[in-house]
Amino acid sequence: MIRGRVTGRVWSTKRIETMPGGALLEVSLEGGGSVIALDPLGCAEGEAVLITQGSVAAAYFTKTKAPIDALIIGSIDEQG
């Protein structure tokens, strides 16, 4: 798992049919860099998240062969 923070949304009005529903979010990674990840949870900008990548991310979708390389799998609860 990779820790990151949501920095924005990516809008895509055209998608291939096998793309699952969910928002595309830009996530700044803790070690540097950023990634676009599919968000099935409804995370907000500024929220700390956990991401999985590669075949594990795609395998989450069992009813279709999803072309997903990065998937938000959790929201990190933070104490302020």
mmCIF file of the N, C-alpha and C atoms, coordinates in Angstrom:
data_MODEL
# 
_entry.id   MODEL 
# 
loop_
_atom_site.group_PDB 
_atom_site.id 
_atom_site.type_symbol 
_atom_site.label_atom_id 
_atom_site.label_alt_id 
_atom_site.label_comp_id 
_atom_site.label_asym_id 
_atom_site.label_entity_id 
_atom_site.label_seq_id 
_atom_site.pdbx_PDB_ins_code 
_atom_site.Cartn_x 
_atom_site.Cartn_y 
_atom_site.Cartn_z 
_atom_site.occupancy 
_atom_site.B_iso_or_equiv 
_atom_site.pdbx_formal_charge 
_atom_site.auth_seq_id 
_atom_site.auth_comp_id 
_atom_site.auth_asym_id 
_atom_site.auth_atom_id 
_atom_site.pdbx_PDB_model_num 
ATOM 1   N N  . MET A 1 1  ? 0.842   -1.186 0.000   1.00 0.00 ? 1  MET A N  1 
ATOM 2   C CA . MET A 1 1  ? 0.000   0.000  0.000   1.00 0.00 ? 1  MET A CA 1 
ATOM 3   C C  . MET A 1 1  ? 0.883   1.244  0.000   1.00 0.00 ? 1  MET A C  1 
ATOM 4   N N  . ILE A 1 2  ? 0.344   2.280  -0.577  1.00 0.00 ? 2  ILE A N  1 
ATOM 5   C CA . ILE A 1 2  ? 1.056   3.549  -0.689  1.00 0.00 ? 2  ILE A CA 1 
ATOM 6   C C  . ILE A 1 2  ? 0.205   4.624  -0.031  1.00 0.00 ? 2  ILE A C  1 
ATOM 7   N N  . ARG A 1 3  ? 0.861   5.481  0.737   1.00 0.00 ? 3  ARG A N  1 
ATOM 8   C CA . ARG A 1 3  ? 0.150   6.572  1.397   1.00 0.00 ? 3  ARG A CA 1 
ATOM 9   C C  . ARG A 1 3  ? 0.259   7.837  0.549   1.00 0.00 ? 3  ARG A C  1 
ATOM 10  N N  . GLY A 1 4  ? -0.850  8.573  0.466   1.00 0.00 ? 4  GLY A N  1 
ATOM 11  C CA . GLY A 1 4  ? -0.846  9.808  -0.296  1.00 0.00 ? 4  GLY A CA 1 
ATOM 12  C C  . GLY A 1 4  ? -1.911  10.758 0.192   1.00 0.00 ? 4  GLY A C  1 
ATOM 13  N N  . ARG A 1 5  ? -2.017  11.897 -0.486  1.00 0.00 ? 5  ARG A N  1 
ATOM 14  C CA . ARG A 1 5  ? -3.025  12.897 -0.142  1.00 0.00 ? 5  ARG A CA 1 
ATOM 15  C C  . ARG A 1 5  ? -3.680  13.401 -1.423  1.00 0.00 ? 5  ARG A C  1 
ATOM 16  N N  . VAL A 1 6  ? -5.005  13.430 -1.427  1.00 0.00 ? 6  VAL A N  1 
ATOM 17  C CA . VAL A 1 6  ? -5.763  13.874 -2.599  1.00 0.00 ? 6  VAL A CA 1 
ATOM 18  C C  . VAL A 1 6  ? -5.495  15.357 -2.829  1.00 0.00 ? 6  VAL A C  1 
ATOM 19  N N  . THR A 1 7  ? -5.071  15.685 -4.056  1.00 0.00 ? 7  THR A N  1 
ATOM 20  C CA . THR A 1 7  ? -4.769  17.074 -4.386  1.00 0.00 ? 7  THR A CA 1 
ATOM 21  C C  . THR A 1 7  ? -5.730  17.665 -5.414  1.00 0.00 ? 7  THR A C  1 
ATOM 22  N N  . GLY A 1 8  ? -6.555  16.834 -6.023  1.00 0.00 ? 8  GLY A N  1 
ATOM 23  C CA . GLY A 1 8  ? -7.502  17.369 -6.996  1.00 0.00 ? 8  GLY A CA 1 
ATOM 24  C C  . GLY A 1 8  ? -8.242  16.274 -7.739  1.00 0.00 ? 8  GLY A C  1 
ATOM 25  N N  . ARG A 1 9  ? -9.120  16.692 -8.619  1.00 0.00 ? 9  ARG A N  1 
ATOM 26  C CA . ARG A 1 9  ? -9.918  15.783 -9.450  1.00 0.00 ? 9  ARG A CA 1 
ATOM 27  C C  . ARG A 1 9  ? -9.467  15.885 -10.896 1.00 0.00 ? 9  ARG A C  1 
ATOM 28  N N  . VAL A 1 10 ? -9.634  14.785 -11.589 1.00 0.00 ? 10 VAL A N  1 
ATOM 29  C CA . VAL A 1 10 ? -9.386  14.750 -13.033 1.00 0.00 ? 10 VAL A CA 1 
ATOM 30  C C  . VAL A 1 10 ? -10.720 14.412 -13.688 1.00 0.00 ? 10 VAL A C  1 
ATOM 31  N N  . TRP A 1 11 ? -11.165 15.262 -14.598 1.00 0.00 ? 11 TRP A N  1 
ATOM 32  C CA . TRP A 1 11 ? -12.459 15.060 -15.245 1.00 0.00 ? 11 TRP A CA 1 
ATOM 33  C C  . TRP A 1 11 ? -12.260 14.342 -16.567 1.00 0.00 ? 11 TRP A C  1 
ATOM 34  N N  . SER A 1 12 ? -13.040 13.304 -16.795 1.00 0.00 ? 12 SER A N  1 
ATOM 35  C CA . SER A 1 12 ? -12.985 12.538 -18.030 1.00 0.00 ? 12 SER A CA 1 
ATOM 36  C C  . SER A 1 12 ? -14.411 12.235 -18.476 1.00 0.00 ? 12 SER A C  1 
ATOM 37  N N  . THR A 1 13 ? -14.885 12.954 -19.479 1.00 0.00 ? 13 THR A N  1 
ATOM 38  C CA . THR A 1 13 ? -16.257 12.743 -19.941 1.00 0.00 ? 13 THR A CA 1 
ATOM 39  C C  . THR A 1 13 ? -16.361 11.563 -20.899 1.00 0.00 ? 13 THR A C  1 
ATOM 40  N N  . LYS A 1 14 ? -15.240 11.148 -21.457 1.00 0.00 ? 14 LYS A N  1 
ATOM 41  C CA . LYS A 1 14 ? -15.234 9.987  -22.348 1.00 0.00 ? 14 LYS A CA 1 
ATOM 42  C C  . LYS A 1 14 ? -14.394 8.899  -21.700 1.00 0.00 ? 14 LYS A C  1 
ATOM 43  N N  . ARG A 1 15 ? -15.003 7.710  -21.542 1.00 0.00 ? 15 ARG A N  1 
ATOM 44  C CA . ARG A 1 15 ? -14.322 6.566  -20.945 1.00 0.00 ? 15 ARG A CA 1 
ATOM 45  C C  . ARG A 1 15 ? -14.648 5.316  -21.742 1.00 0.00 ? 15 ARG A C  1 
ATOM 46  N N  . ILE A 1 16 ? -13.744 4.354  -21.699 1.00 0.00 ? 16 ILE A N  1 
ATOM 47  C CA . ILE A 1 16 ? -14.060 3.075  -22.331 1.00 0.00 ? 16 ILE A CA 1 
ATOM 48  C C  . ILE A 1 16 ? -15.104 2.346  -21.485 1.00 0.00 ? 16 ILE A C  1 
ATOM 49  N N  . GLU A 1 17 ? -15.815 1.425  -22.112 1.00 0.00 ? 17 GLU A N  1 
ATOM 50  C CA . GLU A 1 17 ? -16.943 0.762  -21.460 1.00 0.00 ? 17 GLU A CA 1 
ATOM 51  C C  . GLU A 1 17 ? -16.568 -0.016 -20.211 1.00 0.00 ? 17 GLU A C  1 
ATOM 52  N N  . THR A 1 18 ? -15.376 -0.585 -20.157 1.00 0.00 ? 18 THR A N  1 
ATOM 53  C CA . THR A 1 18 ? -15.003 -1.401 -19.009 1.00 0.00 ? 18 THR A CA 1 
ATOM 54  C C  . THR A 1 18 ? -14.441 -0.597 -17.837 1.00 0.00 ? 18 THR A C  1 
ATOM 55  N N  . MET A 1 19 ? -14.413 0.717  -17.989 1.00 0.00 ? 19 MET A N  1 
ATOM 56  C CA . MET A 1 19 ? -13.939 1.561  -16.889 1.00 0.00 ? 19 MET A CA 1 
ATOM 57  C C  . MET A 1 19 ? -15.028 1.633  -15.829 1.00 0.00 ? 19 MET A C  1 
ATOM 58  N N  . PRO A 1 20 ? -14.728 1.219  -14.602 1.00 0.00 ? 20 PRO A N  1 
ATOM 59  C CA . PRO A 1 20 ? -15.741 1.246  -13.543 1.00 0.00 ? 20 PRO A CA 1 
ATOM 60  C C  . PRO A 1 20 ? -16.119 2.671  -13.153 1.00 0.00 ? 20 PRO A C  1 
ATOM 61  N N  . GLY A 1 21 ? -17.267 2.814  -12.531 1.00 0.00 ? 21 GLY A N  1 
ATOM 62  C CA . GLY A 1 21 ? -17.692 4.118  -12.046 1.00 0.00 ? 21 GLY A CA 1 
ATOM 63  C C  . GLY A 1 21 ? -16.844 4.561  -10.867 1.00 0.00 ? 21 GLY A C  1 
ATOM 64  N N  . GLY A 1 22 ? -16.703 5.833  -10.700 1.00 0.00 ? 22 GLY A N  1 
ATOM 65  C CA . GLY A 1 22 ? -15.908 6.384  -9.601  1.00 0.00 ? 22 GLY A CA 1 
ATOM 66  C C  . GLY A 1 22 ? -15.164 7.601  -10.087 1.00 0.00 ? 22 GLY A C  1 
ATOM 67  N N  . ALA A 1 23 ? -14.748 8.415  -9.150  1.00 0.00 ? 23 ALA A N  1 
ATOM 68  C CA . ALA A 1 23 ? -14.017 9.631  -9.494  1.00 0.00 ? 23 ALA A CA 1 
ATOM 69  C C  . ALA A 1 23 ? -12.555 9.303  -9.773  1.00 0.00 ? 23 ALA A C  1 
ATOM 70  N N  . LEU A 1 24 ? -11.956 10.085 -10.643 1.00 0.00 ? 24 LEU A N  1 
ATOM 71  C CA . LEU A 1 24 ? -10.517 10.004 -10.875 1.00 0.00 ? 24 LEU A CA 1 
ATOM 72  C C  . LEU A 1 24 ? -9.878  11.139 -10.085 1.00 0.00 ? 24 LEU A C  1 
ATOM 73  N N  . LEU A 1 25 ? -9.015  10.778 -9.127  1.00 0.00 ? 25 LEU A N  1 
ATOM 74  C CA . LEU A 1 25 ? -8.409  11.775 -8.255  1.00 0.00 ? 25 LEU A CA 1 
ATOM 75  C C  . LEU A 1 25 ? -6.908  11.817 -8.450  1.00 0.00 ? 25 LEU A C  1 
ATOM 76  N N  . GLU A 1 26 ? -6.348  13.024 -8.399  1.00 0.00 ? 26 GLU A N  1 
ATOM 77  C CA . GLU A 1 26 ? -4.904  13.163 -8.400  1.00 0.00 ? 26 GLU A CA 1 
ATOM 78  C C  . GLU A 1 26 ? -4.440  13.070 -6.953  1.00 0.00 ? 26 GLU A C  1 
ATOM 79  N N  . VAL A 1 27 ? -3.457  12.202 -6.726  1.00 0.00 ? 27 VAL A N  1 
ATOM 80  C CA . VAL A 1 27 ? -2.967  11.966 -5.370  1.00 0.00 ? 27 VAL A CA 1 
ATOM 81  C C  . VAL A 1 27 ? -1.468  12.227 -5.330  1.00 0.00 ? 27 VAL A C  1 
ATOM 82  N N  . SER A 1 28 ? -1.055  13.099 -4.412  1.00 0.00 ? 28 SER A N  1 
ATOM 83  C CA . SER A 1 28 ? 0.350   13.364 -4.173  1.00 0.00 ? 28 SER A CA 1 
ATOM 84  C C  . SER A 1 28 ? 0.871   12.262 -3.256  1.00 0.00 ? 28 SER A C  1 
ATOM 85  N N  . LEU A 1 29 ? 1.928   11.571 -3.671  1.00 0.00 ? 29 LEU A N  1 
ATOM 86  C CA . LEU A 1 29 ? 2.447   10.439 -2.915  1.00 0.00 ? 29 LEU A CA 1 
ATOM 87  C C  . LEU A 1 29 ? 3.414   10.900 -1.837  1.00 0.00 ? 29 LEU A C  1 
ATOM 88  N N  . GLU A 1 30 ? 3.429   10.171 -0.732  1.00 0.00 ? 30 GLU A N  1 
ATOM 89  C CA . GLU A 1 30 ? 4.253   10.532 0.410   1.00 0.00 ? 30 GLU A CA 1 
ATOM 90  C C  . GLU A 1 30 ? 5.740   10.591 0.066   1.00 0.00 ? 30 GLU A C  1 
ATOM 91  N N  . GLY A 1 31 ? 6.221   9.694  -0.775  1.00 0.00 ? 31 GLY A N  1 
ATOM 92  C CA . GLY A 1 31 ? 7.630   9.670  -1.146  1.00 0.00 ? 31 GLY A CA 1 
ATOM 93  C C  . GLY A 1 31 ? 7.982   10.597 -2.296  1.00 0.00 ? 31 GLY A C  1 
ATOM 94  N N  . GLY A 1 32 ? 7.030   11.346 -2.792  1.00 0.00 ? 32 GLY A N  1 
ATOM 95  C CA . GLY A 1 32 ? 7.244   12.227 -3.936  1.00 0.00 ? 32 GLY A CA 1 
ATOM 96  C C  . GLY A 1 32 ? 6.510   11.735 -5.157  1.00 0.00 ? 32 GLY A C  1 
ATOM 97  N N  . GLY A 1 33 ? 6.202   12.619 -6.043  1.00 0.00 ? 33 GLY A N  1 
ATOM 98  C CA . GLY A 1 33 ? 5.468   12.289 -7.260  1.00 0.00 ? 33 GLY A CA 1 
ATOM 99  C C  . GLY A 1 33 ? 3.972   12.298 -7.024  1.00 0.00 ? 33 GLY A C  1 
ATOM 100 N N  . SER A 1 34 ? 3.242   11.947 -8.066  1.00 0.00 ? 34 SER A N  1 
ATOM 101 C CA . SER A 1 34 ? 1.791   11.893 -7.967  1.00 0.00 ? 34 SER A CA 1 
ATOM 102 C C  . SER A 1 34 ? 1.262   10.816 -8.900  1.00 0.00 ? 34 SER A C  1 
ATOM 103 N N  . VAL A 1 35 ? 0.009   10.448 -8.685  1.00 0.00 ? 35 VAL A N  1 
ATOM 104 C CA . VAL A 1 35 ? -0.641  9.404  -9.469  1.00 0.00 ? 35 VAL A CA 1 
ATOM 105 C C  . VAL A 1 35 ? -2.118  9.764  -9.603  1.00 0.00 ? 35 VAL A C  1 
ATOM 106 N N  . ILE A 1 36 ? -2.724  9.308  -10.695 1.00 0.00 ? 36 ILE A N  1 
ATOM 107 C CA . ILE A 1 36 ? -4.176  9.416  -10.860 1.00 0.00 ? 36 ILE A CA 1 
ATOM 108 C C  . ILE A 1 36 ? -4.751  8.076  -10.417 1.00 0.00 ? 36 ILE A C  1 
ATOM 109 N N  . ALA A 1 37 ? -5.670  8.111  -9.456  1.00 0.00 ? 37 ALA A N  1 
ATOM 110 C CA . ALA A 1 37 ? -6.233  6.877  -8.908  1.00 0.00 ? 37 ALA A CA 1 
ATOM 111 C C  . ALA A 1 37 ? -7.753  6.905  -8.987  1.00 0.00 ? 37 ALA A C  1 
ATOM 112 N N  . LEU A 1 38 ? -8.346  5.744  -9.209  1.00 0.00 ? 38 LEU A N  1 
ATOM 113 C CA . LEU A 1 38 ? -9.801  5.615  -9.192  1.00 0.00 ? 38 LEU A CA 1 
ATOM 114 C C  . LEU A 1 38 ? -10.261 5.596  -7.741  1.00 0.00 ? 38 LEU A C  1 
ATOM 115 N N  . ASP A 1 39 ? -11.288 6.355  -7.448  1.00 0.00 ? 39 ASP A N  1 
ATOM 116 C CA . ASP A 1 39 ? -11.802 6.472  -6.080  1.00 0.00 ? 39 ASP A CA 1 
ATOM 117 C C  . ASP A 1 39 ? -13.234 5.954  -5.982  1.00 0.00 ? 39 ASP A C  1 
ATOM 118 N N  . PRO A 1 40 ? -13.436 4.725  -5.509  1.00 0.00 ? 40 PRO A N  1 
ATOM 119 C CA . PRO A 1 40 ? -14.788 4.217  -5.321  1.00 0.00 ? 40 PRO A CA 1 
ATOM 120 C C  . PRO A 1 40 ? -15.390 4.626  -3.969  1.00 0.00 ? 40 PRO A C  1 
ATOM 121 N N  . LEU A 1 41 ? -14.623 5.337  -3.133  1.00 0.00 ? 41 LEU A N  1 
ATOM 122 C CA . LEU A 1 41 ? -15.048 5.642  -1.767  1.00 0.00 ? 41 LEU A CA 1 
ATOM 123 C C  . LEU A 1 41 ? -15.670 7.021  -1.583  1.00 0.00 ? 41 LEU A C  1 
ATOM 124 N N  . GLY A 1 42 ? -15.388 7.944  -2.476  1.00 0.00 ? 42 GLY A N  1 
ATOM 125 C CA . GLY A 1 42 ? -15.907 9.312  -2.339  1.00 0.00 ? 42 GLY A CA 1 
ATOM 126 C C  . GLY A 1 42 ? -15.016 10.199 -1.485  1.00 0.00 ? 42 GLY A C  1 
ATOM 127 N N  . CYS A 1 43 ? -13.722 10.095 -1.643  1.00 0.00 ? 43 CYS A N  1 
ATOM 128 C CA . CYS A 1 43 ? -12.757 10.891 -0.872  1.00 0.00 ? 43 CYS A CA 1 
ATOM 129 C C  . CYS A 1 43 ? -12.759 12.346 -1.337  1.00 0.00 ? 43 CYS A C  1 
ATOM 130 N N  . ALA A 1 44 ? -12.338 13.223 -0.430  1.00 0.00 ? 44 ALA A N  1 
ATOM 131 C CA . ALA A 1 44 ? -12.343 14.660 -0.706  1.00 0.00 ? 44 ALA A CA 1 
ATOM 132 C C  . ALA A 1 44 ? -10.926 15.187 -0.876  1.00 0.00 ? 44 ALA A C  1 
ATOM 133 N N  . GLU A 1 45 ? -10.812 16.350 -1.486  1.00 0.00 ? 45 GLU A N  1 
ATOM 134 C CA . GLU A 1 45 ? -9.522  17.000 -1.643  1.00 0.00 ? 45 GLU A CA 1 
ATOM 135 C C  . GLU A 1 45 ? -8.922  17.267 -0.263  1.00 0.00 ? 45 GLU A C  1 
ATOM 136 N N  . GLY A 1 46 ? -7.623  16.987 -0.116  1.00 0.00 ? 46 GLY A N  1 
ATOM 137 C CA . GLY A 1 46 ? -6.928  17.164 1.149   1.00 0.00 ? 46 GLY A CA 1 
ATOM 138 C C  . GLY A 1 46 ? -6.927  15.929 2.036   1.00 0.00 ? 46 GLY A C  1 
ATOM 139 N N  . GLU A 1 47 ? -7.718  14.942 1.681   1.00 0.00 ? 47 GLU A N  1 
ATOM 140 C CA . GLU A 1 47 ? -7.840  13.731 2.491   1.00 0.00 ? 47 GLU A CA 1 
ATOM 141 C C  . GLU A 1 47 ? -6.630  12.811 2.297   1.00 0.00 ? 47 GLU A C  1 
ATOM 142 N N  . ALA A 1 48 ? -6.151  12.221 3.399   1.00 0.00 ? 48 ALA A N  1 
ATOM 143 C CA . ALA A 1 48 ? -5.067  11.242 3.342   1.00 0.00 ? 48 ALA A CA 1 
ATOM 144 C C  . ALA A 1 48 ? -5.670  9.894  2.962   1.00 0.00 ? 48 ALA A C  1 
ATOM 145 N N  . VAL A 1 49 ? -5.033  9.191  2.015   1.00 0.00 ? 49 VAL A N  1 
ATOM 146 C CA . VAL A 1 49 ? -5.587  7.940  1.492   1.00 0.00 ? 49 VAL A CA 1 
ATOM 147 C C  . VAL A 1 49 ? -4.521  6.859  1.374   1.00 0.00 ? 49 VAL A C  1 
ATOM 148 N N  . LEU A 1 50 ? -4.984  5.617  1.255   1.00 0.00 ? 50 LEU A N  1 
ATOM 149 C CA . LEU A 1 50 ? -4.136  4.476  0.945   1.00 0.00 ? 50 LEU A CA 1 
ATOM 150 C C  . LEU A 1 50 ? -4.451  4.023  -0.471  1.00 0.00 ? 50 LEU A C  1 
ATOM 151 N N  . ILE A 1 51 ? -3.414  3.733  -1.235  1.00 0.00 ? 51 ILE A N  1 
ATOM 152 C CA . ILE A 1 51 ? -3.560  3.336  -2.634  1.00 0.00 ? 51 ILE A CA 1 
ATOM 153 C C  . ILE A 1 51 ? -2.897  1.990  -2.845  1.00 0.00 ? 51 ILE A C  1 
ATOM 154 N N  . THR A 1 52 ? -3.491  1.171  -3.690  1.00 0.00 ? 52 THR A N  1 
ATOM 155 C CA . THR A 1 52 ? -2.831  -0.026 -4.185  1.00 0.00 ? 52 THR A CA 1 
ATOM 156 C C  . THR A 1 52 ? -2.691  0.137  -5.695  1.00 0.00 ? 52 THR A C  1 
ATOM 157 N N  . GLN A 1 53 ? -1.666  -0.497 -6.253  1.00 0.00 ? 53 GLN A N  1 
ATOM 158 C CA . GLN A 1 53 ? -1.405  -0.330 -7.682  1.00 0.00 ? 53 GLN A CA 1 
ATOM 159 C C  . GLN A 1 53 ? -1.234  -1.670 -8.381  1.00 0.00 ? 53 GLN A C  1 
ATOM 160 N N  . GLY A 1 54 ? -1.283  -1.599 -9.700  1.00 0.00 ? 54 GLY A N  1 
ATOM 161 C CA . GLY A 1 54 ? -1.001  -2.759 -10.540 1.00 0.00 ? 54 GLY A CA 1 
ATOM 162 C C  . GLY A 1 54 ? -2.119  -3.782 -10.565 1.00 0.00 ? 54 GLY A C  1 
ATOM 163 N N  . SER A 1 55 ? -1.747  -5.058 -10.680 1.00 0.00 ? 55 SER A N  1 
ATOM 164 C CA . SER A 1 55 ? -2.736  -6.128 -10.845 1.00 0.00 ? 55 SER A CA 1 
ATOM 165 C C  . SER A 1 55 ? -3.662  -6.243 -9.640  1.00 0.00 ? 55 SER A C  1 
ATOM 166 N N  . VAL A 1 56 ? -3.191  -5.895 -8.461  1.00 0.00 ? 56 VAL A N  1 
ATOM 167 C CA . VAL A 1 56 ? -4.040  -5.937 -7.269  1.00 0.00 ? 56 VAL A CA 1 
ATOM 168 C C  . VAL A 1 56 ? -5.183  -4.934 -7.405  1.00 0.00 ? 56 VAL A C  1 
ATOM 169 N N  . ALA A 1 57 ? -4.889  -3.758 -7.917  1.00 0.00 ? 57 ALA A N  1 
ATOM 170 C CA . ALA A 1 57 ? -5.924  -2.738 -8.115  1.00 0.00 ? 57 ALA A CA 1 
ATOM 171 C C  . ALA A 1 57 ? -6.960  -3.208 -9.126  1.00 0.00 ? 57 ALA A C  1 
ATOM 172 N N  . ALA A 1 58 ? -6.519  -3.755 -10.231 1.00 0.00 ? 58 ALA A N  1 
ATOM 173 C CA . ALA A 1 58 ? -7.437  -4.225 -11.277 1.00 0.00 ? 58 ALA A CA 1 
ATOM 174 C C  . ALA A 1 58 ? -8.254  -5.426 -10.810 1.00 0.00 ? 58 ALA A C  1 
ATOM 175 N N  . ALA A 1 59 ? -7.669  -6.281 -9.979  1.00 0.00 ? 59 ALA A N  1 
ATOM 176 C CA . ALA A 1 59 ? -8.348  -7.500 -9.529  1.00 0.00 ? 59 ALA A CA 1 
ATOM 177 C C  . ALA A 1 59 ? -9.499  -7.218 -8.576  1.00 0.00 ? 59 ALA A C  1 
ATOM 178 N N  . TYR A 1 60 ? -9.570  -6.023 -8.028  1.00 0.00 ? 60 TYR A N  1 
ATOM 179 C CA . TYR A 1 60 ? -10.670 -5.660 -7.141  1.00 0.00 ? 60 TYR A CA 1 
ATOM 180 C C  . TYR A 1 60 ? -12.009 -5.771 -7.872  1.00 0.00 ? 60 TYR A C  1 
ATOM 181 N N  . PHE A 1 61 ? -12.009 -5.494 -9.153  1.00 0.00 ? 61 PHE A N  1 
ATOM 182 C CA . PHE A 1 61 ? -13.230 -5.519 -9.955  1.00 0.00 ? 61 PHE A CA 1 
ATOM 183 C C  . PHE A 1 61 ? -13.409 -6.910 -10.537 1.00 0.00 ? 61 PHE A C  1 
ATOM 184 N N  . THR A 1 62 ? -14.326 -7.677 -9.991  1.00 0.00 ? 62 THR A N  1 
ATOM 185 C CA . THR A 1 62 ? -14.494 -9.083 -10.371 1.00 0.00 ? 62 THR A CA 1 
ATOM 186 C C  . THR A 1 62 ? -15.468 -9.298 -11.523 1.00 0.00 ? 62 THR A C  1 
ATOM 187 N N  . LYS A 1 63 ? -16.350 -8.342 -11.798 1.00 0.00 ? 63 LYS A N  1 
ATOM 188 C CA . LYS A 1 63 ? -17.363 -8.538 -12.835 1.00 0.00 ? 63 LYS A CA 1 
ATOM 189 C C  . LYS A 1 63 ? -16.926 -8.064 -14.208 1.00 0.00 ? 63 LYS A C  1 
ATOM 190 N N  . THR A 1 64 ? -15.814 -7.359 -14.273 1.00 0.00 ? 64 THR A N  1 
ATOM 191 C CA . THR A 1 64 ? -15.317 -6.851 -15.544 1.00 0.00 ? 64 THR A CA 1 
ATOM 192 C C  . THR A 1 64 ? -13.798 -6.779 -15.489 1.00 0.00 ? 64 THR A C  1 
ATOM 193 N N  . LYS A 1 65 ? -13.173 -6.793 -16.628 1.00 0.00 ? 65 LYS A N  1 
ATOM 194 C CA . LYS A 1 65 ? -11.729 -6.636 -16.700 1.00 0.00 ? 65 LYS A CA 1 
ATOM 195 C C  . LYS A 1 65 ? -11.438 -5.139 -16.766 1.00 0.00 ? 65 LYS A C  1 
ATOM 196 N N  . ALA A 1 66 ? -11.154 -4.565 -15.605 1.00 0.00 ? 66 ALA A N  1 
ATOM 197 C CA . ALA A 1 66 ? -11.011 -3.115 -15.496 1.00 0.00 ? 66 ALA A CA 1 
ATOM 198 C C  . ALA A 1 66 ? -9.583  -2.669 -15.788 1.00 0.00 ? 66 ALA A C  1 
ATOM 199 N N  . PRO A 1 67 ? -9.419  -1.639 -16.609 1.00 0.00 ? 67 PRO A N  1 
ATOM 200 C CA . PRO A 1 67 ? -8.090  -1.110 -16.923 1.00 0.00 ? 67 PRO A CA 1 
ATOM 201 C C  . PRO A 1 67 ? -7.623  -0.119 -15.852 1.00 0.00 ? 67 PRO A C  1 
ATOM 202 N N  . ILE A 1 68 ? -7.508  -0.600 -14.629 1.00 0.00 ? 68 ILE A N  1 
ATOM 203 C CA . ILE A 1 68 ? -7.152  0.251  -13.495 1.00 0.00 ? 68 ILE A CA 1 
ATOM 204 C C  . ILE A 1 68 ? -5.740  -0.079 -13.036 1.00 0.00 ? 68 ILE A C  1 
ATOM 205 N N  . ASP A 1 69 ? -4.918  0.944  -12.846 1.00 0.00 ? 69 ASP A N  1 
ATOM 206 C CA . ASP A 1 69 ? -3.556  0.736  -12.348 1.00 0.00 ? 69 ASP A CA 1 
ATOM 207 C C  . ASP A 1 69 ? -3.363  1.289  -10.945 1.00 0.00 ? 69 ASP A C  1 
ATOM 208 N N  . ALA A 1 70 ? -4.231  2.190  -10.494 1.00 0.00 ? 70 ALA A N  1 
ATOM 209 C CA . ALA A 1 70 ? -4.138  2.748  -9.149  1.00 0.00 ? 70 ALA A CA 1 
ATOM 210 C C  . ALA A 1 70 ? -5.545  2.894  -8.578  1.00 0.00 ? 70 ALA A C  1 
ATOM 211 N N  . LEU A 1 71 ? -5.744  2.383  -7.362  1.00 0.00 ? 71 LEU A N  1 
ATOM 212 C CA . LEU A 1 71 ? -7.064  2.351  -6.744  1.00 0.00 ? 71 LEU A CA 1 
ATOM 213 C C  . LEU A 1 71 ? -6.952  2.816  -5.297  1.00 0.00 ? 71 LEU A C  1 
ATOM 214 N N  . ILE A 1 72 ? -7.801  3.763  -4.918  1.00 0.00 ? 72 ILE A N  1 
ATOM 215 C CA . ILE A 1 72 ? -7.860  4.181  -3.516  1.00 0.00 ? 72 ILE A CA 1 
ATOM 216 C C  . ILE A 1 72 ? -8.642  3.117  -2.757  1.00 0.00 ? 72 ILE A C  1 
ATOM 217 N N  . ILE A 1 73 ? -7.995  2.523  -1.735  1.00 0.00 ? 73 ILE A N  1 
ATOM 218 C CA . ILE A 1 73 ? -8.618  1.434  -0.988  1.00 0.00 ? 73 ILE A CA 1 
ATOM 219 C C  . ILE A 1 73 ? -8.961  1.821  0.439   1.00 0.00 ? 73 ILE A C  1 
ATOM 220 N N  . GLY A 1 74 ? -8.563  3.006  0.862   1.00 0.00 ? 74 GLY A N  1 
ATOM 221 C CA . GLY A 1 74 ? -8.879  3.423  2.226   1.00 0.00 ? 74 GLY A CA 1 
ATOM 222 C C  . GLY A 1 74 ? -8.638  4.900  2.438   1.00 0.00 ? 74 GLY A C  1 
ATOM 223 N N  . SER A 1 75 ? -9.374  5.434  3.393   1.00 0.00 ? 75 SER A N  1 
ATOM 224 C CA . SER A 1 75 ? -9.199  6.817  3.835   1.00 0.00 ? 75 SER A CA 1 
ATOM 225 C C  . SER A 1 75 ? -8.546  6.746  5.208   1.00 0.00 ? 75 SER A C  1 
ATOM 226 N N  . ILE A 1 76 ? -7.471  7.500  5.402   1.00 0.00 ? 76 ILE A N  1 
ATOM 227 C CA . ILE A 1 76 ? -6.738  7.452  6.663   1.00 0.00 ? 76 ILE A CA 1 
ATOM 228 C C  . ILE A 1 76 ? -7.353  8.451  7.638   1.00 0.00 ? 76 ILE A C  1 
ATOM 229 N N  . ASP A 1 77 ? -7.782  7.957  8.786   1.00 0.00 ? 77 ASP A N  1 
ATOM 230 C CA . ASP A 1 77 ? -8.321  8.828  9.838   1.00 0.00 ? 77 ASP A CA 1 
ATOM 231 C C  . ASP A 1 77 ? -7.151  9.531  10.514  1.00 0.00 ? 77 ASP A C  1 
ATOM 232 N N  . GLU A 1 78 ? -7.246  10.837 10.595  1.00 0.00 ? 78 GLU A N  1 
ATOM 233 C CA . GLU A 1 78 ? -6.170  11.625 11.205  1.00 0.00 ? 78 GLU A CA 1 
ATOM 234 C C  . GLU A 1 78 ? -6.695  12.390 12.405  1.00 0.00 ? 78 GLU A C  1 
ATOM 235 N N  . GLN A 1 79 ? -5.875  12.470 13.418  1.00 0.00 ? 79 GLN A N  1 
ATOM 236 C CA . GLN A 1 79 ? -6.243  13.282 14.569  1.00 0.00 ? 79 GLN A CA 1 
ATOM 237 C C  . GLN A 1 79 ? -5.613  14.654 14.393  1.00 0.00 ? 79 GLN A C  1 
ATOM 238 N N  . GLY A 1 80 ? -6.380  15.667 14.674  1.00 0.00 ? 80 GLY A N  1 
ATOM 239 C CA . GLY A 1 80 ? -5.896  17.008 14.411  1.00 0.00 ? 80 GLY A CA 1 
ATOM 240 C C  . GLY A 1 80 ? -5.594  17.740 15.635  1.00 0.00 ? 80 GLY A C  1 
# 
